[in-house]
């Protein structure tokens, strides 16, 4: 029987890598340290737990690179996308999931596979003496012992940034004589978000409270760690200028106050469904490092949320990632120990689906080595290929920072397109390259009974 691949980390990347291997006949041993060792952000010991938002962002492959990545992964038998589609909740043009049901679906699928085994223990090395292949997918909350080992082998300290979590509110505590259901520009079903309006005076009073509020104090070793620009705490955004939020997550465009259609709100706070039952909603863009008492006090000044009951308050945790352009080759192998690959947010990709997609590629590249079949690197014109290229060499080593997939990672188009047609042109080109690449993929050895 084929030696197992040892995967460290039971998040989205680790689970996706495991699925790509076991579904193609390669046994996997997955190591998850929870509940033996906890993290500052996880609440359960479940596989594929979503610790931040429940949104996988835009599901539109015509106008967004992340939607295109969704499509590419669906075409590669992605476990994460399959379970996301099975547990989705209304979210306009986005793909959002019931976080508990999603995690349960991923876990059950893997546990039911005969080639999958899980061990609940902490791993502190990239590869053990009896391992032939490993995938390190420990994510942004890598344990200190493993992080120290990685830093020692890489010859420099790991880079790090802070990531923040948005509060979740019980729907039945929201005042719908003030708030209303509507999606921006009526996308999706047209009523996928709860909207809380603010007048100009209410908005500026809210901004002032954010700036004066008591915040979580950093430990000495955390003080110089930068935030990821795509997930800034609400109070950090507010500090960048009084109108920053009004042009960001609180922009009022594409919405009409259904309770008072004759008055245009100056700003809007949106809440997105967080579970299939529709009983929980999270505050879109409201990741925060405010102290808990400050969160409840200030967020209850938002019209419609005066009596809000919080299922979860916002929080903050330290995320670590490696300097992938320096440390990894194009097939995600650690240059100083090629038997080990890295996957997921540990590589500096940012976002649930980006993390899972790098896990998918790590699994396929492992499969290629084990079964001696040629699985080529996906073209840079695709979402998968552009993200892989960025984290394994196209980004600058000296100032490498986490990155979501976006059309800026794609090669320029060969001809000029009007701005409104440019994204579709990127998507059309990507599909051509993706399906040509996929058509050349060899058929792995089927699972033997």
C-alpha positions in Angstrom: 0.0 0.0 0.0 1.1 3.6 -0.7 2.8 5.4 2.2 0.4 8.0 3.6 0.9 11.7 3.2 1.1 13.4 6.5 -1.0 16.6 6.7 -0.5 19.0 9.6 -3.6 21.2 10.2 -7.3 20.5 9.9 -8.4 23.8 8.5 -9.8 24.4 5.0 -6.4 23.9 3.3 -5.5 20.8 5.1 -9.0 19.2 4.5 -8.9 20.1 0.9 -5.5 18.7 0.4 -6.6 15.5 2.2 -9.6 15.1 0.0 -7.6 15.5 -3.2 -5.4 12.7 -2.1 -7.8 10.2 -0.6 -10.3 10.6 -3.4 -7.5 9.6 -5.8 -6.3 6.6 -3.9 -3.6 8.0 -1.6 -3.9 7.5 2.2 -3.7 10.5 4.5 -2.9 11.0 8.1 -4.1 14.4 9.2 -2.8 15.9 12.5 -5.0 18.4 14.3 -3.8 19.6 17.7 -7.2 20.8 18.9 -8.6 20.0 21.5 -5.3 18.9 23.0 -3.8 22.3 22.3 -6.2 25.3 21.8 -5.8 28.5 19.8 -6.9 32.1 20.7 -9.7 32.0 18.0 -11.1 28.5 17.6 -14.1 27.5 19.6 -14.4 23.8 18.7 -12.2 20.9 17.7 -14.1 20.5 14.4 -12.3 20.3 11.1 -12.7 23.3 8.7 -14.0 25.6 11.5 -14.6 29.1 10.2 -13.3 31.5 12.9 -14.0 34.8 11.1 -16.7 35.6 8.6 -19.1 33.0 7.2 -18.7 34.5 3.7 -16.6 33.1 0.8 -17.2 36.4 -0.9 -18.5 36.9 -4.5 -19.7 33.8 -6.3 -19.8 35.6 -9.7 -17.2 34.2 -12.1 -17.9 36.8 -14.7 -16.8 39.9 -12.6 -14.6 38.7 -9.8 -11.4 36.7 -9.5 -12.7 35.0 -6.3 -15.9 33.9 -8.1 -13.7 32.6 -10.9 -11.7 30.7 -8.3 -14.9 29.2 -7.0 -15.7 27.9 -10.5 -12.2 26.5 -11.1 -12.3 24.6 -7.8 -15.8 23.2 -8.4 -14.4 21.8 -11.7 -11.6 20.1 -9.7 -13.8 18.2 -7.4 -13.2 20.5 -4.4 -14.5 19.3 -1.1 -14.7 22.8 0.3 -16.8 24.1 -2.6 -19.1 21.0 -2.5 -19.8 21.4 1.2 -20.2 25.2 0.8 -22.8 24.7 -1.9 -24.6 22.2 0.3 -24.7 24.5 3.3 -25.1 28.0 1.7 -27.3 30.7 3.2 -28.7 33.9 1.4 -26.0 36.5 0.8 -26.8 38.4 -2.4 -24.2 37.8 -5.0 -21.8 36.2 -2.4 -21.5 32.6 -1.3 -22.0 32.4 2.5 -22.5 29.3 4.6 -23.9 28.1 7.8 -20.6 27.8 9.6 -21.5 24.8 11.8 -23.2 22.8 9.1 -20.3 23.5 6.7 -17.7 22.3 9.2 -19.8 19.2 10.0 -20.1 18.4 6.3 -16.4 18.6 5.6 -15.6 16.5 8.6 -18.1 13.8 8.0 -17.0 13.4 4.3 -13.4 12.9 5.3 -14.2 10.7 8.4 -16.2 8.4 6.1 -13.4 7.8 3.7 -11.5 4.6 4.2 -8.1 6.1 3.4 -8.4 9.0 5.9 -7.1 8.9 9.4 -6.9 11.7 12.0 -4.6 12.1 14.9 -5.2 14.6 17.6 -1.8 15.8 18.5 0.5 18.7 18.1 3.3 18.4 15.5 6.4 20.5 16.0 8.5 19.6 12.9 8.0 19.8 9.2 8.7 16.2 8.6 9.4 13.2 10.8 12.0 10.5 10.1 9.4 8.0 8.9 7.5 10.5 6.7 8.0 10.5 2.9 5.7 13.5 2.2 4.1 16.1 4.4 1.8 19.2 3.8 2.0 21.9 6.5 -1.4 23.6 6.5 -1.4 24.9 10.1 -2.8 28.2 9.1 -2.5 31.6 10.7 -2.7 30.2 14.2 0.3 27.9 13.9 1.5 26.6 17.3 4.5 28.3 18.8 6.7 25.2 18.7 6.1 24.6 15.0 6.5 28.3 14.2 9.8 28.3 15.9 11.0 25.2 13.9 9.9 26.9 10.7 11.7 30.1 11.6 14.9 28.2 12.5 14.9 26.3 9.2 14.0 29.3 7.1 16.8 31.4 8.5 14.6 34.3 9.4 11.6 35.0 11.6 8.1 34.4 10.2 6.2 37.4 9.2 2.9 38.1 10.9 -0.2 40.3 10.9 -3.3 40.7 13.0 -6.7 39.5 11.8 -10.0 40.6 13.5 -13.4 39.0 13.9 -16.8 40.7 13.4 -19.6 40.4 16.0 -22.7 38.2 15.4 -26.1 39.4 16.5 -29.4 37.5 17.2 -31.9 38.5 14.5 -34.8 38.6 16.9 -33.1 41.4 18.9 -33.0 43.8 15.8 -35.6 46.5 15.5 -37.2 46.1 12.1 -39.3 49.3 12.4 -35.9 50.9 11.7 -33.9 48.2 9.9 -35.0 46.5 6.7 -33.9 43.6 4.4 -32.3 44.6 1.1 -29.3 43.7 -1.0 -27.3 46.5 -2.6 -28.7 47.1 -6.1 -31.1 44.2 -5.3 -28.6 41.5 -6.1 -29.3 37.9 -5.1 -32.8 37.6 -3.9 -32.9 41.4 -3.4 -33.3 41.0 0.3 -30.2 39.1 1.6 -28.9 41.8 4.1 -30.3 43.6 7.1 -29.7 47.3 6.8 -29.5 49.8 9.6 -29.5 53.5 8.5 -27.6 56.4 10.0 -28.1 60.2 9.6 -25.1 62.4 9.2 -25.2 63.4 12.9 -25.5 59.8 14.0 -22.6 58.7 11.8 -20.2 61.3 13.1 -21.2 60.6 16.7 -20.5 56.9 16.0 -17.1 57.6 14.5 -16.2 59.7 17.5 -17.1 56.9 19.9 -15.0 54.4 17.9 -12.0 56.7 18.1 -12.3 57.3 21.9 -13.2 53.7 22.8 -11.0 51.4 24.9 -9.2 48.9 22.8 -7.4 45.6 23.5 -3.8 46.2 24.6 -1.1 44.4 22.7 1.5 42.3 24.3 5.1 43.5 23.8 5.8 40.9 21.1 2.7 41.9 19.2 3.2 45.7 19.0 5.0 45.9 15.7 2.9 43.4 13.8 1.1 45.0 10.9 -2.6 44.5 10.0 -3.7 42.9 6.8 -5.1 45.8 4.7 -8.1 43.7 3.5 -9.3 43.0 7.0 -8.8 46.2 9.0 -10.6 46.6 12.4 -13.4 49.1 12.1 -11.8 51.5 14.5 -8.5 51.4 12.5 -10.5 52.3 9.4 -12.2 55.2 11.3 -8.8 56.6 12.4 -7.8 57.0 8.7 -10.4 59.8 8.2 -13.9 60.7 9.3 -15.5 59.6 6.0 -13.5 56.4 5.5 -16.3 54.1 6.7 -18.9 56.1 4.7 -17.0 55.2 1.6 -16.2 51.7 2.8 -18.3 49.1 4.5 -20.9 51.7 5.6 -21.5 53.2 2.1 -25.2 53.9 1.5 -25.2 53.3 -2.3 -27.6 50.9 -4.0 -30.1 50.9 -1.1 -33.4 52.5 -0.3 -34.7 52.9 3.2 -37.9 50.8 2.9 -39.2 52.2 6.2 -38.7 55.8 5.1 -38.0 55.9 1.3 -38.1 59.7 1.1 -34.9 60.1 3.3 -31.6 59.0 2.0 -29.3 57.6 4.7 -25.9 59.1 5.1 -24.4 55.7 6.0 -25.6 52.1 6.3 -24.6 49.2 8.6 -25.2 45.9 6.9 -25.7 42.5 8.6 -25.3 39.2 6.7 -27.0 35.9 7.5 -24.7 33.6 9.4 -26.6 30.3 9.7 -29.1 28.3 7.7 -31.9 29.0 10.2 -31.5 32.7 9.6 -31.4 33.4 13.4 -27.9 34.9 13.4 -26.4 37.8 11.4 -22.9 39.2 11.4 -21.9 42.8 11.1 -20.3 43.2 7.6 -16.9 44.9 7.8 -17.1 45.3 11.6 -14.1 43.2 12.6 -12.8 44.9 15.7 -10.3 45.0 18.6 -12.5 47.0 20.9 -12.9 45.7 24.4 -16.1 43.7 24.9 -18.0 46.3 27.0 -17.1 49.0 24.5 -18.4 46.9 21.6 -21.9 46.4 23.2 -22.1 50.0 24.2 -21.1 51.6 20.9 -22.7 49.1 18.5 -26.0 49.5 20.4 -26.0 53.2 19.3 -26.6 52.0 15.7 -30.2 52.6 14.8 -32.1 49.3 14.9 -29.5 47.7 17.1 -30.4 49.5 20.4 -31.4 46.2 22.0 -29.0 44.0 20.1 -28.1 40.7 21.7 -24.7 39.4 20.6 -24.1 35.7 19.9 -20.4 36.5 19.6 -18.5 39.7 20.1 -15.6 40.8 17.9 -12.1 39.7 18.6 -8.5 39.8 17.4 -5.8 37.2 16.9 -2.2 37.1 15.6 -1.8 35.5 12.2 1.5 34.1 11.1 2.7 33.4 7.5 6.0 32.5 5.9 7.9 34.4 3.2 6.7 32.0 0.5 8.4 33.7 -2.5 11.7 33.1 -0.8 11.1 29.7 0.9 8.9 27.7 -1.6 9.3 26.4 -5.1 6.6 26.6 -7.8 5.1 23.3 -6.6 4.8 24.6 -3.0 7.8 22.5 -1.7 9.9 23.9 1.1 13.3 24.5 -0.6 15.3 23.4 2.4 13.3 20.2 2.9 11.5 19.3 -0.4 9.6 16.4 1.2 7.5 19.1 3.0 5.0 21.3 1.2 3.1 24.3 2.6 -0.5 25.2 2.0 -3.2 27.6 3.0 -2.9 30.9 4.8 0.5 29.9 6.1 1.8 30.6 2.6 0.5 34.2 2.7 -2.7 33.8 0.7 -5.6 35.5 2.4 -9.2 34.3 2.5 -11.0 31.0 3.0 -11.2 30.0 -0.6 -7.7 31.1 -1.5 -6.5 29.0 1.5 -8.4 26.0 0.3 -7.3 26.4 -3.3 -3.6 26.3 -2.3 -4.4 23.2 -0.3 -6.0 21.7 -3.4 -2.9 22.4 -5.4 -0.6 21.0 -2.7 -2.7 17.8 -2.7 -2.5 17.5 -6.5 1.3 18.2 -6.5 1.8 15.5 -3.9 -0.4 13.1 -5.9 1.8 13.8 -8.9 5.0 12.9 -7.1 3.5 9.7 -5.5 1.8 8.3 -8.6 4.5 9.5 -11.0 2.1 11.4 -13.1 2.5 14.8 -14.7 0.2 17.4 -13.1 1.5 20.6 -14.5 1.4 24.0 -12.8 -1.9 25.8 -13.7 -1.5 28.7 -16.2 -1.0 32.1 -14.7 -4.0 33.3 -16.7 -6.2 31.3 -14.3 -7.3 32.2 -10.8 -5.4 29.2 -9.4 -2.3 29.8 -11.4 -2.2 33.6 -10.7 -2.4 33.0 -7.0 0.1 30.2 -7.0 2.5 32.4 -9.0 2.2 35.3 -6.6 2.9 33.3 -3.5 5.8 31.2 -5.0 7.8 33.9 -6.7 6.0 36.8 -8.4 5.7 38.7 -5.2 8.6 40.7 -3.8 10.4 38.9 -1.0 11.4 42.1 0.8 7.9 43.3 1.4 5.7 40.2 1.0 2.3 40.6 2.5 -0.9 38.4 2.5 -3.0 38.8 -0.7 -6.5 37.9 -1.8 -6.9 36.6 -5.3 -7.7 39.5 -7.7 -7.4 40.4 -11.4 -4.3 42.5 -10.6 -2.4 39.1 -10.2 -3.3 38.1 -13.7 -1.1 38.9 -16.8 -2.4 42.0 -18.7 -4.9 41.4 -21.5 -3.6 41.3 -25.0 -6.0 43.9 -26.2 -7.7 47.0 -24.9 -11.2 46.6 -23.3 -13.5 49.2 -21.9 -13.5 49.3 -18.1 -16.9 47.7 -17.8 -15.8 44.8 -20.1 -12.4 44.2 -18.6 -13.3 41.8 -15.8 -15.3 39.6 -18.1 -12.4 39.5 -20.6 -10.1 38.3 -17.8 -12.7 35.6 -16.9 -13.2 34.5 -20.5 -9.5 34.2 -21.0 -9.1 32.3 -17.7 -11.7 29.8 -18.7 -10.0 29.1 -22.0 -6.6 28.4 -20.3 -8.2 26.5 -17.3 -10.1 24.0 -19.4 -7.2 23.5 -21.8 -5.0 22.8 -18.7 -7.7 20.5 -17.1 -8.1 18.5 -20.3 -4.4 17.6 -20.1 -4.5 16.4 -16.6 -3.7 12.6 -16.3 -6.2 10.2 -14.7 -4.9 9.2 -11.2 -4.8 5.6 -10.1 -8.3 4.7 -9.0 -9.0 3.7 -5.4 -8.5 0.0 -4.9 -11.0 -2.0 -3.0 
